[in-house]
Every structure is written in structure tokens, then in C-alpha cells.
């Protein structure tokens, strides 16, 4: 099974990778034994985004460059973020994965056809599990040049479940200026509006199909 997107689908109305806001992930648990396809839901979300804050205690700036996957209907599936601190060579790859996956095998994280790296789950909540991988500048450099980041988990039948994150906008987001609160809020509102419109279109289509089915009855 592969979960992928043609374009980005960032989660609306939450800061990137806020574990408290990972709602609705359990619905994917029933799908991990069969095929599924997550598609773009919103042009407003068609990119990686970067947010930063200052760690007053450590006197360092901490930044996350993040990307979220969603279904066609807007349901959040999974997230990846690169966490970097000023002056530190190590990079943290932080992932939020849906429930219904095997935890013990962990995850395989791979850029294109490069060597896959192992990540382990650290904590789980009812709606999702967090995994981390300690990596290097070389890994981030490969992401900047790469086409796709694949995160492979394992379903209850030990079947591989791949979450594929396109990297087209990663380099510009990672090297660019972070979004401030106003820009982030505006972006999230635009995404929420587009998802709402998408839901309306789906509902309208279902009603039309039901109407046609009713007319076809003898």
C-alpha cells in the first residue's frame, strides 16, 4: 500500500506537527491492509512550510520545516518535519504517523533511491504516534536535491505502508524565511475554506447521484 499525494496537503487550523491536534488519524487504521490514495485537497497548501521560535533557555533559534499529507476529503494522514537548532549539526526528522501500524519494526525513511534510515516510535496518543530520526546535514542536503521522501511503516499484517512526501518545495521553504503568526493564520484559513468547499462539492455530487438513482427506479 502506498499513501501519496500529487501536491501538498497541509493540515488546516493548527501549527505544524502539534501532537495535540492530530485528530482523525484512527480512521486510517482500517485502510492499512489495503490500497489507499491521498490526493491534493488545496492549492493553498501546496508547499512545505517553515516556522521558528527562540529557545530562551538555550539561546538558540529552533525551526521546523514541515509537510502534512491529507486525503481528498481533507482528513489528516501523516506529517514530517525537519527540526533544526542554530549552531547544531544534527537534524531531527520528526514524524506523526496514524494508529493501526506495527510499532516494533519502526519506520524506514528514504530520499529517492538513497539508503534508507531507521526511525523508532517514541510515544503514542489515541489519535497518532510520533517517531524520530536523528540525522545530519547530508540527509537534509539530499532532501533539497531529491524528488520524494518516503516513510515506510508496517501494517498489522506486516505489510509495508508507504507515505510519500514530494520534495519540490522543500529547499525553498527550508532556506527561506519562516512564516510569522499572521501569515500562518492566513494560510490556515485559506486551507480551511478550500477544504470546506471541497466537502460541499462532494456532498453535491452524492446528492446528484442519489437523485439520478431515484429517477432510474421503475
C-alpha positions as CSV (number, residue, x, y, z in Angstrom):
1,X,0.0,0.0,0.0
2,X,1.2,3.5,-0.8
3,X,-0.2,6.7,0.5
4,X,0.9,9.6,-1.7
5,X,-0.1,13.0,-3.0
6,X,0.2,14.7,-6.3
7,X,0.6,18.0,-4.4
8,X,0.9,19.1,-0.8
9,X,-2.0,18.9,1.6
10,X,-1.1,20.7,4.8
11,X,-3.3,20.3,7.9
12,X,-5.5,23.3,8.4
13,X,-6.2,25.2,11.6
14,X,-3.2,24.0,13.6
15,X,0.5,24.7,13.9
16,X,2.7,22.2,12.0
17,X,3.2,19.0,14.0
18,X,1.2,19.9,17.0
19,X,0.6,16.5,18.6
20,X,-2.4,17.7,20.4
21,X,-4.2,18.5,17.2
22,X,-3.6,15.2,15.4
23,X,-7.3,14.3,15.2
24,X,-9.0,11.7,13.0
25,X,-5.9,9.6,12.4
26,X,-7.6,6.4,13.7
27,X,-9.8,6.3,10.6
28,X,-6.8,5.2,8.5
29,X,-6.2,2.2,10.7
30,X,-8.8,0.2,8.8
31,X,-7.1,1.1,5.5
32,X,-3.6,-0.1,6.2
33,X,-4.3,-3.6,4.9
34,X,-5.5,-2.4,1.5
35,X,-4.7,0.2,-1.1
36,X,-5.3,3.9,-0.4
37,X,-4.5,7.1,-2.2
38,X,-4.3,10.5,-0.6
39,X,-4.6,13.3,-3.1
40,X,-4.3,17.1,-3.1
41,X,-7.1,18.9,-1.4
42,X,-6.0,22.5,-1.5
43,X,-3.8,24.7,-3.7
44,X,-3.2,27.0,-0.7
45,X,-1.4,24.1,1.0
46,X,0.8,23.2,-2.0
47,X,4.2,23.6,-0.2
48,X,6.4,22.7,2.7
49,X,6.3,25.5,5.4
50,X,8.8,26.7,7.9
51,X,8.1,28.0,11.4
52,X,10.6,29.1,14.0
53,X,10.8,30.1,17.7
54,X,13.5,31.2,20.0
55,X,14.5,28.8,22.8
56,X,15.2,31.4,25.6
57,X,16.9,28.9,27.8
58,X,19.4,27.6,25.2
59,X,19.6,31.0,23.4
60,X,19.0,29.3,20.1
61,X,16.5,29.5,17.3
62,X,14.6,26.3,16.7
63,X,13.0,25.8,13.3
64,X,10.7,23.2,11.8
65,X,10.2,22.7,8.1
66,X,7.0,20.7,7.8
67,X,4.7,18.9,5.4
68,X,1.4,17.3,6.1
69,X,-0.5,14.6,4.0
70,X,-4.3,14.7,3.6
71,X,-6.9,12.7,1.9
72,X,-9.0,14.1,-0.9
73,X,-11.7,15.0,1.7
74,X,-9.2,16.8,3.9
75,X,-8.5,14.2,6.6
76,X,-5.1,14.4,8.0
77,X,-2.9,11.3,7.4
78,X,0.7,11.9,8.4
79,X,3.3,14.6,8.9
80,X,7.1,15.0,8.5
81,X,9.2,17.9,9.9
82,X,12.9,18.6,9.8
83,X,13.8,20.2,13.2
84,X,17.0,22.3,13.3
85,X,18.6,24.4,16.0
86,X,21.0,27.2,15.4
87,X,24.7,26.0,15.5
88,X,23.8,22.3,15.7
89,X,25.0,19.9,13.1
90,X,22.4,17.2,13.9
91,X,18.9,17.3,12.4
92,X,15.8,15.7,13.8
93,X,13.4,14.1,11.4
94,X,10.1,14.1,13.3
95,X,7.1,12.2,12.0
96,X,3.5,11.8,13.1
97,X,2.0,8.5,11.9
98,X,-1.5,7.1,12.1
99,X,-2.5,4.5,14.6
100,X,-3.1,0.9,13.4
101,X,0.5,0.4,12.4
102,X,3.1,-2.0,14.0
103,X,5.3,-0.1,16.4
104,X,8.2,-2.5,16.9
105,X,9.6,-2.5,13.4
106,X,9.7,1.3,13.4
107,X,9.9,3.2,10.1
108,X,12.2,3.4,7.1
109,X,12.9,6.9,5.9
110,X,14.4,7.3,2.4
111,X,15.1,10.1,-0.1
112,X,14.5,8.8,-3.6
113,X,16.8,5.7,-4.1
114,X,19.3,6.7,-1.4
115,X,20.0,4.4,1.6
116,X,17.0,4.1,3.9
117,X,17.4,5.2,7.6
118,X,15.7,3.7,10.6
119,X,13.4,5.7,12.8
120,X,11.8,4.5,16.1
121,X,8.4,5.3,17.6
122,X,8.7,7.3,20.8
123,X,5.2,8.0,22.1
124,X,1.6,7.4,21.0
125,X,-1.7,9.1,21.7
126,X,-5.1,7.7,20.8
127,X,-5.0,9.6,17.5
128,X,-1.4,9.1,16.4
129,X,2.2,8.1,17.1
130,X,5.3,10.2,17.0
131,X,8.6,8.8,15.7
132,X,12.0,10.5,15.4
133,X,15.2,10.0,13.5
134,X,18.5,11.8,14.4
135,X,20.1,12.7,11.1
136,X,22.7,15.1,9.6
137,X,23.1,18.0,7.2
138,X,23.9,15.4,4.4
139,X,20.4,14.0,4.8
140,X,18.8,17.5,4.6
141,X,21.0,18.2,1.6
142,X,19.7,15.1,-0.1
143,X,16.1,16.3,0.5
144,X,16.9,19.6,-1.1
145,X,18.1,17.8,-4.2
146,X,15.6,15.0,-4.1
147,X,12.2,14.4,-5.6
148,X,10.5,12.4,-2.9
149,X,10.8,11.5,0.8
150,X,9.3,8.1,1.5
151,X,8.4,7.0,5.1
152,X,7.6,3.3,5.2
153,X,5.7,1.8,8.1
154,X,4.2,-1.7,8.6
155,X,0.5,-2.7,8.9
156,X,-0.9,-5.3,11.2
157,X,-0.3,-8.0,8.6
158,X,3.4,-6.8,8.4
159,X,2.6,-5.3,5.0
160,X,4.6,-2.2,4.1
161,X,2.7,1.1,4.1
162,X,4.5,3.9,2.3
163,X,3.8,7.6,3.0
164,X,5.3,9.6,0.1
165,X,6.1,13.3,0.6
166,X,7.1,15.4,-2.5
167,X,10.2,17.5,-2.1
168,X,9.7,20.1,-4.8
169,X,9.2,23.0,-2.4
170,X,11.4,21.7,0.5
171,X,14.6,23.6,-0.4
172,X,13.0,27.0,-0.8
173,X,11.0,26.6,2.4
174,X,14.0,25.3,4.4
175,X,16.3,28.1,3.2
176,X,13.7,30.8,3.2
177,X,12.2,33.0,5.9
178,X,9.8,31.4,8.3
179,X,6.1,32.2,8.3
180,X,5.1,34.6,11.0
181,X,1.9,34.1,13.0
182,X,-0.2,36.4,10.8
183,X,0.9,34.6,7.6
184,X,0.4,31.2,9.1
185,X,-3.1,32.1,10.3
186,X,-4.0,33.5,6.8
187,X,-2.7,30.3,5.2
188,X,-4.6,28.1,7.5
189,X,-7.8,30.0,7.0
190,X,-7.4,29.7,3.2
191,X,-6.8,25.9,3.5
192,X,-9.9,25.5,5.8
193,X,-12.0,27.4,3.3
194,X,-10.9,25.3,0.4
195,X,-11.5,22.1,2.3
196,X,-15.0,23.2,3.2
197,X,-15.6,24.0,-0.5
198,X,-14.3,20.5,-1.4
199,X,-16.7,18.9,1.1
200,X,-19.6,20.8,-0.4
201,X,-18.7,19.7,-3.9
202,X,-18.5,16.1,-2.7
203,X,-21.9,16.4,-1.0
204,X,-23.5,18.0,-4.1
205,X,-22.1,15.1,-6.2
206,X,-23.5,12.5,-3.9
207,X,-27.0,14.2,-3.8
208,X,-27.0,14.3,-7.6
209,X,-26.1,10.6,-7.9
210,X,-28.8,9.8,-5.5
211,X,-31.3,11.9,-7.5
212,X,-30.4,10.1,-10.7
213,X,-30.6,6.7,-9.0
214,X,-34.1,7.6,-7.7
215,X,-35.2,8.6,-11.2
216,X,-33.9,5.4,-12.7
217,X,-36.1,3.2,-10.5
218,X,-39.2,1.8,-12.3
